[in-house]
Amino acid sequence: MNYVETKVICDVAYVPMRDSTRIAYASYRPGVGRHPTIFIYNCYNADALPFEEAKPLLDSGYAVLGANWPATGCSEGIVDHWFPNRVVGAYGAEVIEWIAEQSWSDGNVGMVGNSYSGSSQLWVAAERPPHLKAIVPTAIADGFETMGYMGGMLQPYLATWEAYTQNMHSLGMEWRISRGDIECAKVRGSARQLVKNKYFDVMREHKFKDAWWDSVDVTRAELVGRINVPTMIIGAWQDEDGGAAREGARIFSQLVPNLLHKRLLLTNGSHRTTSFWRGYPFIADEQIKFLDHWVKGVRNGIESEPAVKVFWEVSAAEGDPKKATAGWTTSHATWPEPSVQRRPYFLTADGGLSIEQASSSPKEGVRSYLYPTGVELTGSDQQFALVPYAYGVLNYRTEPLVEDMTLLGNPEIILFLSIDSGDDADVAITLKDVSPDGTVLFLQSGLHRVSFQEINEENKESEEVLHTFSRSEKLKSKDIYQVRMSLLNPFGHVVREGHSLELTIGAPNPIPHHLTASIPAGSPSINRIQHSEMHSSRIILPILPGAIAQAPAPANGTLLNQPSRKEHEFVAGGFQFINPNEF
């Protein structure tokens, strides 16, 4: 079908809840017949869903309904905060059952949506509304270490997110009023719509992963383990909002006990590339195929496909995700991929990254850098072109590879670090691919606050280093600390023959470039990294044996959120490599 707005019915109204709260919605449907329905549910302005966003779903044979969470947009409600939680899930489940009762509904409802439109689906599905048939949550990143305190570091950009969301509510109200809603202006700011605590204030109050964070954490097995409908989770490796691929993969793994039909799709790209509306076209096609089978009952064979699909080296011409093509895809029975071999590459005192452990000079020794002066900016090509202050970072690079090395998963980084001043330190890691012509391509980053030492060892099967973040221990000057950490997200990448892999240790960026940023902890300090048999700093790489690139390398600038720059020579950085011509 190819619907135009004048040929569909648009309702702008309210769904009454059992407790008399009214949830604002906007819906679109063909003029006749009973239809399966796609439900979009968020804290932005789903209750002012424009026809342009409903159209691709209408054209695919669905009615569409968008609604706002309680106490957001024009929805009524009294809530403690704007985080998705059990309250959001309960109201969403009621909306689904209301949809199923409508004369235009065939009783089958699916959900789709990105970011908070994604995480809300998990809360709704955990309520088990009988008429919910499938969910497709994408770009889910809302946990302590995957959003609010990445690596244990508060992300200040979230204060701006709150202001952005309030603006979305105002725009949504204007849209609804223009379409005849006479109630919204009365609801907004009244006693019927109350948020008791500001979003950013709540996060600042809870500096540790405590019971409050547990109450909003969707990765808990007791929450996602309740989901009993087919679920497709999608995440992007380089999502600038945080650990979306990490959180999505974690949820996928914890759905194992009770869910037969689950899918995990992973790709390189940004926060929006997994969106049904703004993302890669082939990702949208995958979502429709999934919904068609489980919501419509179309026999398209998707139930027999492997559970995990990885899209490799997706390149977007002119930076437009709508013009994106994947280099190739691979399918896997589960995640993490069982055949991955985790191999250590040791950091050496001469700036190397080697399969051989440092045991003698020049590979054995100590390197030092000036903290927190070295920051690698990864927000764009223009920012990435600013090479970090050499004395504030330590760089490590492999020799050029003699064959392709395919990485799939989340590495573990183990550093032996000491400080000479202050009582804390933040570690920022960047991992890069360096081509023979000196092109340096960003792959992935990692953050960790060293005072968070305690690790949760309960989940032995996880590829992640899972810190408890429940308490911190102040550092002592000159003591050597073992720092174990993962990167912000897993990733898939082929380091081609002749290329090198480079790892950089520095400080976090204090100024949001896209979104991620944090104020470095501790004091100006000369930080030291150990390289020896006793203190073997290393990165454990997830290598897929025998796998090679299946397409030519993408052109520079076409991999979204993967900036690149040219370097003429390798600079190891730190105090051991001071250039006398600079002084």
C-alpha positions in Angstrom: 0.0 0.0 0.0 0.9 3.7 -0.4 -1.2 5.6 2.0 -1.7 9.4 2.0 -2.8 11.2 5.2 -6.2 12.1 3.8 -7.0 8.4 3.3 -6.5 7.2 6.8 -8.3 7.9 10.1 -6.3 9.8 12.7 -7.4 9.8 16.4 -5.9 12.2 18.9 -7.4 11.3 22.3 -6.8 9.6 25.6 -6.9 6.0 26.9 -8.5 5.7 30.3 -6.6 3.5 32.8 -8.1 1.5 35.6 -7.0 4.1 38.2 -8.6 6.9 36.1 -5.3 8.2 34.8 -5.6 9.1 31.1 -2.7 8.2 28.7 -2.5 10.5 25.7 -2.2 8.9 22.3 -2.3 9.5 18.5 -3.3 6.7 16.2 -3.6 6.0 12.4 -5.6 3.3 10.7 -7.2 2.5 7.4 -10.9 3.5 7.1 -12.2 -0.1 7.1 -11.3 -3.5 8.5 -9.6 -4.9 11.5 -5.8 -4.6 11.6 -2.8 -5.7 13.6 -1.4 -2.7 15.5 2.1 -1.4 16.2 2.4 0.4 19.5 5.1 3.1 20.0 5.5 4.2 23.6 7.9 6.8 25.0 8.5 9.9 27.1 9.1 12.2 24.1 6.1 12.9 21.9 4.7 9.6 20.7 1.3 11.0 21.6 1.9 13.5 18.8 3.0 10.9 16.3 3.2 12.5 12.8 1.8 10.8 9.8 5.2 10.6 8.2 6.4 8.2 11.0 3.2 6.1 10.9 3.2 5.8 7.1 5.9 3.1 6.6 4.0 0.9 9.2 0.6 1.7 7.6 2.0 0.8 4.2 3.2 -2.5 5.7 -0.3 -3.4 6.8 -0.5 -2.2 10.3 -2.6 0.3 12.3 -0.3 2.5 14.4 -0.7 4.0 17.9 1.8 6.2 19.7 1.4 7.0 23.4 3.3 8.9 26.0 4.4 7.5 29.4 2.5 8.7 32.4 3.3 12.3 33.4 5.0 13.0 30.0 3.7 14.8 27.0 0.0 15.2 27.5 -0.4 12.0 29.5 -1.7 12.3 33.1 0.1 10.7 36.0 2.0 11.2 39.2 5.5 9.6 39.1 8.7 9.8 41.0 10.9 10.4 38.0 11.2 10.0 34.2 13.0 6.7 34.2 11.2 3.8 32.6 10.2 1.3 35.4 7.4 -0.9 36.5 4.9 1.9 36.5 5.6 2.7 32.8 5.3 -1.0 32.0 1.9 -1.4 33.8 0.3 1.5 32.1 1.7 0.4 28.7 0.3 -3.1 29.2 -3.2 -1.5 29.9 -2.9 0.5 26.6 -2.2 -2.8 24.7 -5.3 -4.4 26.1 -7.3 -1.3 25.3 -6.1 -1.5 21.7 -7.1 -5.1 21.4 -10.7 -4.2 22.4 -11.1 -1.6 19.7 -13.4 -2.3 16.7 -10.5 -1.6 14.2 -8.1 -4.0 15.9 -7.7 -7.7 15.1 -6.3 -8.2 18.7 -2.6 -8.6 17.7 -0.2 -5.9 18.9 3.5 -5.5 18.4 5.9 -2.8 19.6 8.8 -1.0 18.0 11.1 1.8 18.9 14.6 3.2 19.6 16.3 4.3 22.8 13.6 4.9 25.5 11.0 3.8 23.0 13.0 0.5 23.1 13.5 0.1 26.8 9.9 0.8 27.6 9.0 -2.3 25.5 10.8 -4.5 28.0 8.9 -3.1 30.9 5.6 -3.6 29.1 6.4 -7.1 28.0 7.4 -8.1 31.5 3.8 -7.4 32.5 2.7 -10.1 30.0 -0.3 -8.4 28.4 -2.2 -11.2 26.6 -2.5 -9.4 23.3 1.2 -8.4 22.9 2.7 -10.7 20.3 6.2 -9.4 19.7 8.6 -6.5 20.6 11.6 -4.9 18.8 13.6 -2.8 21.2 16.5 -1.0 19.7 19.4 1.1 21.0 18.7 0.3 24.7 21.1 2.1 27.0 19.7 3.2 30.3 21.6 1.5 33.1 24.1 2.7 35.6 27.3 1.7 33.7 25.7 1.8 30.2 24.3 5.4 30.4 24.2 7.4 33.7 27.7 6.5 35.0 29.6 5.0 32.2 32.7 3.3 33.7 31.5 4.8 37.1 31.7 8.4 35.7 28.6 10.7 35.8 27.6 11.8 32.3 26.7 15.5 32.5 25.0 15.6 29.1 22.0 13.9 30.6 21.0 17.3 32.2 20.6 18.6 28.6 18.6 15.5 27.7 16.0 16.6 30.3 15.7 20.0 28.7 15.4 18.5 25.3 12.6 16.2 26.4 10.7 19.1 27.9 10.9 20.9 24.6 9.6 17.8 22.9 6.6 17.8 25.2 5.8 21.5 24.3 6.0 20.7 20.6 3.8 17.7 21.0 1.2 19.8 22.9 1.1 22.3 20.0 0.7 19.5 17.5 -2.2 17.9 19.5 -3.9 21.3 20.0 -3.7 21.9 16.3 -5.6 18.7 15.8 -8.4 19.5 18.2 -7.2 18.3 21.6 -8.7 20.6 24.1 -7.5 18.7 27.2 -3.8 18.8 26.8 -3.3 22.4 27.8 -5.4 21.6 31.0 -3.2 18.6 31.8 0.2 20.2 31.3 1.4 21.7 34.6 -1.7 20.7 36.5 -2.0 18.4 39.6 -3.0 15.6 37.2 0.6 15.6 35.8 3.4 15.6 38.3 7.0 14.4 38.2 8.3 14.6 41.8 12.0 14.5 41.0 14.1 15.9 38.2 15.8 13.3 36.0 19.4 14.5 36.4 19.0 15.2 40.1 18.0 11.6 40.7 21.1 10.4 39.0 23.4 12.7 40.9 21.8 11.5 44.1 22.6 7.9 43.3 26.3 7.8 42.7 26.6 4.1 43.3 24.7 1.2 41.7 22.2 0.9 44.6 18.7 -0.4 45.1 17.3 2.6 43.2 19.4 1.7 40.1 18.3 -1.9 40.4 14.6 -0.7 40.3 15.1 0.8 36.8 17.6 -1.7 35.5 16.2 -3.7 32.5 19.1 -6.1 32.4 18.0 -7.9 35.6 17.1 -11.6 34.9 14.0 -11.3 37.2 12.7 -8.6 34.8 13.6 -9.7 31.3 13.1 -13.3 32.4 9.4 -12.6 32.6 9.2 -11.7 28.9 7.3 -14.4 27.0 6.9 -13.0 23.5 9.3 -13.1 20.6 11.9 -10.4 21.0 14.3 -8.8 18.5 17.0 -6.7 20.1 19.2 -4.4 17.9 22.3 -2.4 18.9 25.1 -0.4 17.3 28.7 -0.8 18.3 29.5 2.9 18.3 26.3 4.2 19.8 27.1 7.7 21.2 24.5 7.5 23.9 26.3 4.8 25.7 26.5 1.0 25.9 23.5 0.1 23.7 25.2 -3.0 22.1 26.6 -4.0 25.4 23.2 -3.7 27.2 21.3 -5.4 24.3 23.7 -8.3 24.2 23.4 -8.7 28.0 19.6 -8.7 27.9 19.7 -11.2 25.0 21.8 -13.6 27.1 19.6 -13.2 30.2 16.4 -14.1 28.1 17.8 -17.6 27.6 15.8 -19.5 30.3 12.2 -18.7 29.1 12.2 -17.4 25.6 12.3 -19.6 22.5 12.1 -17.0 19.8 14.6 -14.2 20.3 16.9 -12.4 17.9 20.0 -10.2 18.4 21.1 -7.9 15.5 24.4 -6.0 15.9 26.0 -3.5 13.5 28.5 -0.7 13.4 27.0 2.8 13.5 25.4 5.4 15.7 22.4 5.6 18.1 20.0 6.3 15.2 21.2 3.7 12.8 19.1 1.0 14.5 16.0 3.2 14.4 13.1 1.9 12.3 12.6 5.4 10.9 16.0 7.0 10.8 18.3 4.1 10.6 19.7 1.7 8.0 17.1 0.5 5.5 18.1 -3.2 5.9 17.6 -2.9 9.7 14.0 -1.6 9.1 13.5 -4.5 6.7 14.6 -7.0 9.4 12.1 -5.4 11.9 9.2 -5.6 9.5 10.0 -9.3 8.6 10.0 -10.1 12.4 6.8 -8.3 13.1 5.1 -9.7 10.0 5.7 -13.2 11.2 4.9 -12.8 14.9 2.2 -10.2 14.8 0.5 -10.8 11.4 1.2 -14.5 11.1 3.0 -14.3 7.8 5.0 -17.5 7.0 8.3 -16.0 6.0 10.7 -18.5 7.7 12.2 -16.0 10.2 11.5 -18.4 13.1 14.1 -20.8 11.5 16.9 -18.2 11.1 19.9 -18.2 13.5 19.4 -16.2 16.6 22.2 -13.7 16.0 23.0 -11.6 12.9 26.0 -9.3 12.6 26.3 -6.6 9.9 30.0 -5.9 9.1 31.5 -2.7 7.8 28.2 -0.9 7.1 29.1 2.2 5.0 26.8 5.2 4.5 27.4 7.2 1.4 27.5 11.0 2.2 27.1 10.1 5.9 23.4 9.3 5.2 22.2 6.1 7.0 19.4 5.8 4.4 22.2 5.2 1.8 23.9 2.5 3.9 25.0 -0.9 2.6 26.6 -3.7 4.6 29.9 -5.1 3.5 28.7 -8.6 4.5 26.7 -10.4 7.2 27.3 -13.4 9.5 24.9 -15.5 11.4 25.5 -17.1 14.8 23.6 -19.4 17.1 24.2 -17.4 20.2 26.1 -14.6 21.8 29.0 -14.4 22.6 30.1 -16.4 19.6 31.4 -19.7 21.1 34.2 -20.1 18.6 35.8 -16.8 19.5 39.3 -17.3 21.0 40.3 -14.7 23.6 44.0 -14.0 23.1 46.2 -11.7 25.2 48.3 -9.0 23.6 50.8 -7.5 26.0 51.6 -3.8 26.4 55.3 -3.3 26.3 57.5 -0.5 27.6 58.7 0.4 24.1 55.1 1.1 23.0 54.4 -2.3 21.5 51.4 -4.5 21.5 52.7 -8.0 21.4 51.7 -11.6 21.8 54.9 -12.0 23.8 54.9 -11.1 27.4 57.4 -8.4 28.5 60.3 -10.1 30.3 63.4 -8.1 29.5 64.4 -4.6 28.3 63.3 -2.8 26.2 59.8 -4.4 26.5 59.9 -4.6 30.3 59.6 -1.5 32.4 57.4 1.4 33.4 55.9 4.2 31.3 54.4 7.4 32.7 52.0 10.0 31.4 50.6 13.3 32.7 47.1 12.9 33.9 44.5 14.2 33.0 46.0 16.1 30.0 45.6 13.6 27.2 42.2 13.3 25.6 41.3 11.6 22.4 38.2 13.1 20.8 36.1 10.7 18.8 32.9 12.7 18.0 33.8 13.6 14.4 36.6 13.6 11.8 37.3 17.2 12.8 37.7 16.4 16.5 39.5 13.1 15.9 42.0 15.0 13.7 43.3 16.7 16.9 46.0 14.3 18.0 46.0 14.0 21.8 48.7 15.8 23.8 51.6 13.3 23.5 52.7 13.6 27.1 49.2 12.9 28.4 48.7 9.6 26.7 50.4 6.2 26.2 50.1 4.6 22.8 50.7 0.9 22.0 50.8 -0.6 18.5 51.1 -4.1 17.0 53.5 -4.8 14.2 51.7 -4.9 10.8 49.6 -8.0 10.6 50.6 -10.9 8.3 47.0 -11.9 7.9 43.5 -10.6 8.6 42.5 -10.6 12.3 38.7 -10.6 12.8 37.5 -9.2 16.2 34.0 -10.0 17.4 33.1 -9.3 21.0 34.2 -7.1 23.9 37.9 -7.2 24.8 39.1 -7.2 28.4 41.8 -4.7 29.4 44.1 -5.3 32.3 46.4 -2.5 33.4 48.7 -2.2 36.4 48.6 1.5 37.3 49.9 3.8 40.0 49.4 7.5 40.6 51.7 9.9 42.4 49.1 12.5 43.5 45.4 12.6 44.5 43.2 9.7 45.5 41.6 8.5 42.2 42.1 8.3 38.4 40.0 7.7 35.4 41.2 5.5 32.5 40.0 6.2 29.0 40.9 3.7 26.3 40.6 4.0 22.6 41.2 1.2 20.1 42.1 2.0 16.5 43.0 0.4 13.2 46.1 1.9 11.5 46.4 1.2 7.7 49.8 1.1 5.9 49.2 4.6 4.5 48.9 6.0 8.1 45.1 6.3 8.2 44.0 5.8 11.8 40.4 4.6 12.1 38.5 4.7 15.5 37.0 1.3 16.5 35.9 1.5 20.1 36.4 3.3 23.4 36.3 2.4 27.1 36.0 4.2 30.4 36.7 3.2 34.0 37.1 5.0 37.3 39.9 3.1 39.1 38.4 3.5 42.6 35.7 1.1 41.5 37.7 -2.0 42.1 35.1 -4.6 43.1 34.1 -7.0 40.4 30.9 -9.2 40.2 32.2 -12.7 39.6 28.8 -14.4 39.7 28.3 -14.4 35.9 31.1 -16.7 34.8 29.8 -16.9 31.2 29.8 -13.1 30.5 32.5 -11.7 28.2 32.3 -8.5 30.1 34.1 -7.4 33.2 31.2 -6.6 35.4 31.9 -4.2 38.3 29.5 -4.0 41.2 29.8 -0.2 41.3 28.4 -0.5 44.8 31.3 1.1 46.6 34.6 2.8 45.8 38.0 2.6 47.4 40.3 5.7 47.3 43.7 5.1 45.8 47.0 5.5 47.6 49.9 7.3 46.0 52.6 5.0 44.6 50.6 1.8 45.2 50.1 -0.4 42.1 46.5 -1.2 41.3 45.2 -3.8 38.9 42.6 -2.2 36.6 40.2 -4.6 34.8 37.7 -3.2 32.4 35.8 -3.8 29.2 35.1 -1.4 26.4 31.8 0.6 26.3 30.5 -1.9 23.7 31.5 -5.1 22.0 32.3 -4.6 18.3 33.0 -6.5 15.1 35.9 -5.4 12.9 38.5 -6.9 10.6 42.0 -5.6 11.0 43.3 -6.4 7.6 46.7 -7.8 6.5 49.3 -5.1 6.7 47.3 -3.0 9.2 48.1 -2.5 12.8 46.0 -2.4 15.9 46.6 0.6 18.3 45.6 1.1 21.9 45.7 4.5 23.6 45.5 5.1 27.4 44.5 8.6 28.4 41.9 10.6 30.3 38.2 11.1 29.6 36.9 14.0 27.6 35.3 16.6 30.0 33.3 18.3 27.2 30.5 16.5 25.4 31.4 16.1 21.8 28.4 14.0 20.9 27.1 13.1 24.3 29.6 11.0 26.2 31.8 13.1 28.6 32.8 13.2 32.2 34.9 15.3 34.6 38.1 13.4 35.4 38.5 12.3 39.0 41.5 12.8 41.2 44.3 15.4 40.8 47.0 16.3 38.3 49.3 13.3 38.5 52.1 11.4 36.9 50.4 8.1 36.3 52.5 5.0 35.6 51.7 1.8 33.7 53.7 -1.4 34.6 55.0 -3.8 31.9 56.6 -7.0 33.4 56.0 -10.6 34.1 54.6 -9.8 37.5 52.6 -6.8 36.3 51.6 -7.8 32.7 49.4 -5.0 31.4 47.5 -6.4 28.5 44.4 -6.5 26.3 42.6 -9.8 25.7 41.2 -9.7 22.2 38.1 -11.6 21.0 39.4 -13.2 17.8 37.3 -15.2 15.4 39.7 -17.8 14.0 39.9 -18.2 10.3 37.6 -15.3 9.5 38.7 -12.8 6.9 37.3 -9.7 5.3 34.6 -10.5 2.7 34.5 -7.1 1.0 36.9 -4.2 0.2 37.6 -1.8 3.0 35.0 1.0 3.1 36.0 4.5 2.1 37.1 6.9 4.8 34.2 8.9 6.3 31.5 6.4 5.4 31.5 4.5 8.7 29.2 6.4 11.0 30.7 7.4 14.4 34.0 6.0 13.3 36.2 9.0 12.5 39.6 8.8 11.0 42.8 10.8 10.6 46.2 10.6 8.9 49.4 10.1 10.9 52.9 10.2 9.4 54.6 8.3 12.2 53.9 6.4 15.4 54.3 8.5 18.6 54.4 6.3 21.7 53.6 9.2 23.9 54.3 9.7 27.6 57.4 11.0 29.4 59.8 8.5 27.9 59.4 9.9 24.4 59.9 13.7 25.0 60.9 15.6 21.9 63.7 18.1 22.8 62.7 20.3 20.0 59.5 21.2 21.8 61.2 22.9 24.7 
